[in-house]
Amino acid sequence: MTFSDLGLRAELLSAVEAQGYTTPTPIQLKAIPAVLKGGDLLASAQTGTGKTAGFTLPMLQRLADGPRPAKRQIRALVLTPTRELAAQVGESVADYGRHLTLRSHVIFGGVGQQPQVDAIRAGLDVLVATPGRLLDLHQQKHVDLSKVEILVLDEADRMLDMGFIHDIKKILRALPEKRQNLLFSATFSNEIQALAGKLLDKPEMIEVARRNTTAELVDQAIYRVDREKKRDLLAHLITRHDWQQVLVFTRTKHGANRLAEQLSKQDIPSMAIHGNKSQSARTKALAAFKTGDLQVLVATDIAARGLDIEELPHVVNFELPNVAEDYVHRIGRTGRAGSEGKAVSLVCVDEHGLLKGIERLIKRDLEKRIEPGFEPDPHAKPEPIENGRGKRSAGGRNGNQGKRGPGQAAGQRSGGDEAHAPRRRRDGRSGSRQA
């Protein structure tokens, strides 16, 4: 089946062809007809499955023949958890809508708001936004949400995980009751189903990837190594195997900075990306990584969420995540679109409990390797794992990290440098959960 079989108009088909796509992905095959019907949709799809086009194309078609928006009014609103994802969705809207007379814009924190206010003033057909900045502008009466026809929550699971639920509820109260709602999530968790129950009206449900499954085309391996030898082992693997594009995950922002600096000193061009970096620095690092000018991008989980890098060949877990599900999200960035990828995890004795938790989640034992010259000390004793608040937890020794404690809310994490947000979060303002 081709895109032309899905009922899309000629202008959109021309734009799709210009992007080099000919065959719809499974999520596109199911989502595009569902959205065109005008009903609500609850869709589960991992990053890299083509879900952005799955809602962007039919959304643009539904807007194409409608009335133009009035001053400060928005016809379609797409909410995303991070600036990077907002920028990428906005780019897709512009690319696919290039032959249509629709106006769109992207807003997020970390940059001046006046250009965003100016863009909204005339009214927009599509606004892509992060929740904090949108709420700021709405409270200042720069944007009118009373005429929204289509609402899209993209990566809704991560928005809940990042503590956006209160902002989202405030935004929902500003929207008209009658509208089309599209909710996309990597998983159908209990929290997502609860949100869907309140937000969606008799939704069509689509699931193209089972919950917490890992990409079949990803070669996953564990390298056992002492904690103090991880950096040298990573540099060795990159150099020996001539890895040219490597996304490396660390647990903390400080760790990301330190690792990027150390690799650069070993003539491996590296930059870090996390919530404390300015938007211009993040954009510059991502652009250099995509073009191949930057060999290694070191990232924390929240900062990397939504990064869309085609055919990324290598993902490295310099440190295992505190939450097992994040391992699935991390390695899902390679092995996309039929291309093979490698996911390597450097695991010291402190992380054996975390590794067991990951293997239980994905229901498989991962291959264990030892690189000659980097053999771990068989007598090494585990130490508590440092979380993002500078504290240490012994959870890594028994596999309990990542589980919720008594009274811990859904989406709160027991560790992770960007995981502990103040209740009231604003994009672009000081706050530990800024992505």
C-alpha positions as CSV (number, residue, x, y, z in Angstrom):
1,M,0.0,0.0,0.0
2,T,1.2,3.5,-0.8
3,F,0.4,6.9,0.7
4,S,-1.9,7.6,-2.2
5,D,-4.1,4.7,-1.1
6,L,-4.7,6.4,2.3
7,G,-6.9,9.2,0.9
8,L,-4.4,12.0,1.2
9,R,-4.7,15.1,-1.1
10,A,-2.2,15.7,-3.9
11,E,-0.4,18.6,-2.1
12,L,0.5,16.3,0.8
13,L,1.4,13.4,-1.5
14,S,3.8,15.7,-3.3
15,A,5.4,16.8,-0.1
16,V,5.8,13.2,1.1
17,E,7.4,12.2,-2.2
18,A,9.8,15.2,-1.8
19,Q,10.9,13.8,1.6
20,G,11.8,10.5,-0.1
21,Y,9.1,8.3,1.4
22,T,7.1,5.9,-0.7
23,T,5.6,3.2,1.7
24,P,3.8,4.1,4.9
25,T,5.0,2.5,8.1
26,P,2.6,0.4,10.2
27,I,1.6,3.3,12.5
28,Q,1.0,5.5,9.5
29,L,-1.2,2.9,7.8
30,K,-3.4,2.7,10.9
31,A,-3.3,6.3,12.2
32,I,-3.8,8.3,9.0
33,P,-7.2,6.8,8.1
34,A,-8.3,7.0,11.8
35,V,-7.4,10.7,12.1
36,L,-9.0,11.5,8.8
37,K,-12.3,10.1,10.2
38,G,-12.3,12.9,12.8
39,G,-12.6,10.7,15.9
40,D,-10.3,10.5,18.9
41,L,-7.2,8.3,18.8
42,L,-5.1,6.5,21.4
43,A,-1.9,5.2,19.7
44,S,1.1,3.4,21.1
45,A,4.3,3.5,19.0
46,Q,8.0,3.7,19.9
47,T,10.2,6.6,18.8
48,G,11.3,6.1,15.2
49,T,8.2,4.4,13.9
50,G,7.0,7.3,11.8
51,K,4.3,8.4,14.2
52,T,5.0,12.2,13.6
53,A,3.9,11.8,10.0
54,G,1.1,9.5,11.2
55,F,-0.7,12.5,12.8
56,T,0.8,15.4,10.9
57,L,-0.4,14.4,7.4
58,P,-4.0,13.8,8.3
59,M,-4.1,16.8,10.6
60,L,-3.0,19.1,7.8
61,Q,-5.5,17.6,5.5
62,R,-8.3,18.2,8.0
63,L,-7.2,21.8,8.4
64,A,-6.6,22.5,4.7
65,D,-10.2,23.3,3.8
66,G,-11.3,25.0,7.0
67,P,-11.6,28.7,7.9
68,R,-8.5,30.7,8.6
69,P,-7.9,31.5,12.3
70,A,-8.7,34.8,13.7
71,K,-6.3,37.0,15.7
72,R,-4.3,35.0,18.3
73,Q,-6.4,31.9,17.6
74,I,-5.1,28.4,17.2
75,R,-6.8,25.7,15.1
76,A,-4.5,22.7,15.9
77,L,-2.3,22.3,19.0
78,V,0.5,19.8,19.3
79,L,2.0,19.5,22.8
80,T,5.5,17.8,23.2
81,P,7.6,17.2,26.2
82,T,10.9,18.7,25.0
83,R,12.2,21.6,22.9
84,E,14.0,19.3,20.5
85,L,10.9,17.2,19.8
86,A,8.9,20.4,19.4
87,A,11.4,21.7,16.8
88,Q,11.3,18.4,14.9
89,V,7.5,18.2,14.9
90,G,7.4,21.8,13.7
91,E,9.8,21.0,10.9
92,S,7.6,18.1,9.8
93,V,4.6,20.3,9.8
94,A,6.4,22.8,7.6
95,D,7.8,20.1,5.3
96,Y,4.5,18.3,4.8
97,G,2.5,21.5,4.5
98,R,4.8,23.2,2.1
99,H,2.1,23.2,-0.7
100,L,-0.7,24.3,1.6
101,T,-1.6,27.8,2.7
102,L,-1.5,27.0,6.4
103,R,0.4,29.0,9.0
104,S,2.4,27.1,11.7
105,H,4.9,28.0,14.4
106,V,6.8,26.4,17.2
107,I,7.2,27.8,20.8
108,F,9.2,26.6,23.7
109,G,11.2,28.0,26.6
110,G,14.8,28.9,26.8
111,V,14.5,31.6,24.2
112,G,12.9,35.1,24.1
113,Q,9.2,35.0,23.8
114,Q,8.6,38.2,21.8
115,P,9.2,36.5,18.3
116,Q,6.8,33.8,19.4
117,V,4.2,36.4,20.5
118,D,4.6,38.1,17.1
119,A,4.1,34.9,15.2
120,I,0.9,34.0,17.1
121,R,-0.6,37.4,16.8
122,A,-2.1,36.9,13.3
123,G,-3.4,33.5,14.3
124,L,-2.1,30.0,13.4
125,D,-3.4,26.9,11.9
126,V,-0.9,24.7,13.8
127,L,1.0,25.6,17.0
128,V,3.6,23.1,18.3
129,A,4.5,23.9,21.9
130,T,6.0,22.7,25.1
131,P,3.5,23.0,28.0
132,G,5.3,25.5,30.2
133,R,5.9,28.2,27.5
134,L,2.3,27.7,26.1
135,L,0.8,28.2,29.6
136,D,3.0,31.3,30.1
137,L,1.8,32.9,26.9
138,H,-1.8,31.9,27.5
139,Q,-1.8,33.4,31.0
140,Q,-0.4,36.6,29.4
141,K,-3.3,36.5,26.9
142,H,-1.0,36.3,23.9
143,V,-2.7,33.1,22.6
144,D,-6.4,32.1,22.4
145,L,-7.1,28.4,22.8
146,S,-10.9,28.6,22.6
147,K,-11.1,27.6,19.0
148,V,-8.7,24.6,18.9
149,E,-10.1,21.9,16.6
150,I,-7.4,19.3,17.0
151,L,-5.3,18.5,20.1
152,V,-2.2,16.2,19.8
153,L,-0.3,15.0,22.9
154,D,2.9,13.6,21.5
155,E,5.0,11.3,23.7
156,A,2.4,11.7,26.4
157,D,4.1,9.1,28.6
158,R,7.2,11.2,28.8
159,M,5.1,14.4,29.5
160,L,3.6,12.6,32.6
161,D,7.1,11.3,33.5
162,M,8.5,14.9,33.4
163,G,5.8,16.2,35.7
164,F,3.7,18.1,33.2
165,I,0.4,16.8,34.3
166,H,-0.6,20.0,36.2
167,D,0.2,22.2,33.2
168,I,-1.6,19.9,30.8
169,K,-4.7,20.0,33.0
170,K,-4.7,23.8,33.0
171,I,-4.3,23.8,29.2
172,L,-7.2,21.4,28.8
173,R,-9.4,23.7,30.7
174,A,-8.7,26.5,28.2
175,L,-9.7,24.3,25.2
176,P,-13.2,23.9,23.8
177,E,-15.1,20.8,24.8
178,K,-15.8,19.8,21.2
179,R,-12.5,18.9,19.5
180,Q,-10.5,15.9,18.1
181,N,-8.0,14.5,20.6
182,L,-4.9,12.4,19.5
183,L,-2.8,10.8,22.2
184,F,0.5,9.2,21.2
185,S,2.6,7.2,23.8
186,A,5.4,4.7,23.7
187,T,3.4,2.5,26.2
188,F,-0.1,2.0,27.4
189,S,0.8,2.3,31.0
190,N,-1.8,2.6,33.7
191,E,-1.1,6.3,34.0
192,I,-1.6,6.8,30.2
193,Q,-4.9,4.8,30.3
194,A,-6.1,6.9,33.1
195,L,-5.3,10.1,31.2
196,A,-6.9,8.7,28.1
197,G,-10.1,7.9,30.0
198,K,-10.5,11.5,31.0
199,L,-9.4,13.1,27.7
200,L,-10.6,10.9,24.9
201,D,-14.1,10.1,23.7
202,K,-14.6,6.6,22.4
203,P,-11.1,6.5,20.9
204,E,-9.8,4.2,18.3
205,M,-6.9,2.3,19.7
206,I,-3.7,1.5,17.8
207,E,-0.7,-0.4,19.0
208,V,2.1,-1.2,16.6
209,A,4.8,-2.2,19.2
210,R,4.3,-4.3,22.3
211,R,5.0,-2.6,25.6
212,N,8.7,-2.6,26.6
213,T,9.9,-4.6,23.6
214,T,13.4,-3.9,22.2
215,A,14.2,-3.4,18.6
216,E,14.8,-6.7,16.8
217,L,17.5,-5.3,14.6
218,V,19.6,-4.0,17.6
219,D,22.6,-6.0,18.5
220,Q,22.7,-5.6,22.3
221,A,25.8,-6.4,24.4
222,I,27.1,-5.9,27.9
223,Y,30.8,-5.1,28.6
224,R,31.7,-5.9,32.2
225,V,34.3,-3.4,33.4
226,D,35.5,-1.7,36.6
227,R,33.8,1.7,37.1
228,E,37.1,3.7,36.9
229,K,38.0,2.0,33.5
230,K,34.7,2.9,31.8
231,R,35.9,6.0,30.1
232,D,39.0,4.4,28.7
233,L,37.0,1.4,27.5
234,L,34.6,3.6,25.7
235,A,37.4,5.5,24.0
236,H,39.0,2.2,23.1
237,L,35.8,0.8,21.5
238,I,35.1,3.9,19.6
239,T,38.6,4.1,18.2
240,R,39.2,0.4,17.6
241,H,35.9,-0.2,15.8
242,D,35.9,3.3,14.1
243,W,32.5,4.2,15.4
244,Q,31.6,7.5,13.7
245,Q,28.3,8.5,15.2
246,V,27.7,7.5,18.8
247,L,25.0,8.6,21.2
248,V,26.2,8.0,24.8
249,F,23.9,8.1,27.8
250,T,25.0,9.1,31.3
251,R,23.0,9.3,34.5
252,T,23.7,12.9,35.4
253,K,24.3,16.3,33.7
254,H,27.7,16.6,35.5
255,G,28.7,13.2,34.3
256,A,27.7,14.1,30.7
257,N,29.9,17.2,30.8
258,R,32.8,15.4,32.3
259,L,32.7,12.5,29.8
260,A,32.4,14.8,26.8
261,E,35.4,16.8,27.9
262,Q,37.5,13.7,28.6
263,L,36.7,12.1,25.2
264,S,37.5,15.4,23.4
265,K,40.9,15.4,25.1
266,Q,41.5,12.0,23.6
267,D,40.8,13.4,20.1
268,I,37.3,12.0,19.9
269,P,35.0,15.1,19.1
270,S,32.3,15.1,21.7
271,M,29.7,17.4,23.1
272,A,27.1,17.1,26.0
273,I,23.4,17.9,25.8
274,H,21.2,18.3,28.8
275,G,18.8,20.6,30.5
276,N,21.4,23.0,31.8
277,K,22.7,23.8,28.3
278,S,21.3,26.8,26.5
279,Q,19.0,26.2,23.6
280,S,21.5,27.5,21.1
281,A,24.2,25.1,22.5
282,R,21.8,22.1,22.3
283,T,20.8,23.0,18.7
284,K,24.4,23.4,17.7
285,A,25.5,20.1,19.2
286,L,22.5,18.2,17.6
287,A,23.1,19.8,14.2
288,A,26.8,18.9,14.3
289,F,26.0,15.3,15.3
290,K,23.5,14.8,12.6
291,T,25.9,16.1,9.9
292,G,28.7,13.9,11.2
293,D,30.9,16.8,12.3
294,L,30.5,15.6,15.8
295,Q,31.5,12.0,16.5
296,V,30.0,11.6,20.0
297,L,26.9,13.2,21.6
298,V,26.7,12.6,25.4
299,A,23.2,13.0,26.7
300,T,20.9,12.5,29.7
301,D,17.6,10.7,29.3
302,I,15.2,13.6,29.3
303,A,17.4,15.8,27.1
304,A,17.6,13.0,24.5
305,R,13.9,12.3,24.5
306,G,12.5,13.0,21.0
307,L,15.8,13.3,19.2
308,D,15.2,12.1,15.7
309,I,18.4,10.9,14.1
310,E,18.0,8.7,11.1
311,E,20.0,5.4,10.9
312,L,21.9,6.1,14.2
313,P,24.4,3.2,14.3
314,H,25.6,3.1,17.9
315,V,24.0,3.8,21.3
316,V,26.2,3.4,24.4
317,N,24.9,3.2,28.0
318,F,27.9,4.6,29.8
319,E,25.8,4.1,32.9
320,L,22.6,2.0,33.1
321,P,19.5,4.0,33.8
322,N,17.9,3.8,37.2
323,V,14.5,2.9,35.6
324,A,14.5,-0.2,33.5
325,E,12.0,1.1,30.9
326,D,14.5,3.9,30.0
327,Y,16.9,1.2,28.7
328,V,14.2,0.4,26.1
329,H,13.8,4.0,25.1
330,R,17.6,4.5,24.9
331,I,18.4,1.6,22.6
332,G,15.3,2.2,20.5
333,R,17.2,5.1,18.9
334,T,19.2,2.7,16.8
335,G,18.1,-0.1,14.5
336,R,15.3,2.0,13.0
337,A,13.7,1.8,9.6
338,G,15.2,-1.6,8.8
339,S,18.8,-0.6,9.4
340,E,20.9,-2.5,11.9
341,G,22.2,-0.9,15.1
342,K,24.4,-1.7,18.1
343,A,23.6,-1.0,21.7
344,V,26.5,-1.3,24.1
345,S,26.3,-1.0,27.9
346,L,29.3,-0.6,30.1
347,V,28.4,-2.3,33.4
348,C,30.4,-2.2,36.6
349,V,29.7,-4.2,39.8
350,D,27.6,-1.4,41.2
351,E,25.0,-1.9,38.4
352,H,24.4,-5.6,38.5
353,G,21.1,-5.1,40.2
354,L,20.0,-2.6,37.5
355,L,21.1,-5.1,34.8
356,K,19.0,-7.8,36.3
357,G,16.0,-5.5,36.3
358,I,16.5,-4.7,32.6
359,E,16.8,-8.4,31.7
360,R,13.6,-9.2,33.6
361,L,11.8,-6.4,31.8
362,I,12.9,-7.4,28.3
363,K,12.6,-11.1,29.1
364,R,16.0,-12.0,27.8
365,D,19.6,-12.4,29.0
366,L,22.0,-10.0,27.3
367,E,25.3,-11.2,26.0
368,K,28.1,-10.5,28.4
369,R,31.5,-9.5,27.1
370,I,35.0,-8.7,28.5
371,E,37.4,-6.6,26.4
372,P,41.0,-7.8,26.7
373,G,42.9,-5.3,28.7
374,F,39.8,-4.1,30.6
375,E,39.1,-7.2,32.7
376,P,37.1,-6.3,35.8
377,D,38.4,-7.1,39.2
378,P,36.6,-10.2,40.4
379,H,37.0,-9.0,44.0
380,A,35.5,-5.5,43.5
381,K,32.8,-4.5,45.9
382,P,29.7,-2.6,44.8
383,E,29.3,1.0,45.9
384,P,26.1,2.9,46.2
385,I,25.0,4.5,42.9
386,E,25.0,8.3,42.8
387,N,21.7,9.8,41.6
388,G,21.2,13.3,40.1
389,R,20.9,15.0,43.5
390,G,24.4,14.2,44.5
391,K,23.2,11.5,46.9
392,R,23.9,7.8,46.7
393,S,21.6,4.9,46.8
394,A,22.3,1.2,47.4
395,G,19.4,0.2,45.1
396,G,21.7,-0.8,42.3
397,R,22.9,-3.8,44.3
398,N,19.5,-5.4,44.6
399,G,17.7,-4.3,41.5
400,N,15.2,-2.1,43.4
401,Q,16.0,1.2,41.8
402,G,13.4,2.4,39.4
403,K,10.6,0.9,41.5
404,R,8.2,3.3,43.2
405,G,8.3,3.7,46.9
406,P,5.3,4.2,49.2
407,G,3.6,7.4,48.2
408,Q,5.7,8.0,45.1
409,A,3.6,9.4,42.3
410,A,3.4,7.9,38.9
411,G,6.2,9.3,36.8
412,Q,8.4,10.3,39.7
413,R,11.8,8.5,39.7
414,S,14.0,7.2,42.4
415,G,17.0,8.6,40.6
416,G,18.2,10.6,37.6
417,D,19.5,14.1,37.4
418,E,16.6,15.7,35.6
419,A,13.9,13.7,37.3
420,H,13.0,15.7,40.3
421,A,10.9,18.7,39.3
422,P,9.3,21.3,41.4
423,R,5.5,21.0,41.3
424,R,5.2,24.1,39.2
425,R,7.5,23.9,36.2
426,R,8.1,26.5,33.5
427,D,9.9,25.9,30.2
428,G,13.0,28.1,30.0
429,R,13.1,29.0,33.7
430,S,15.3,27.6,36.4
431,G,14.2,24.1,37.4
432,S,15.8,20.7,37.7
433,R,13.4,19.1,35.2
434,Q,14.0,21.5,32.3
435,A,14.7,19.5,29.2
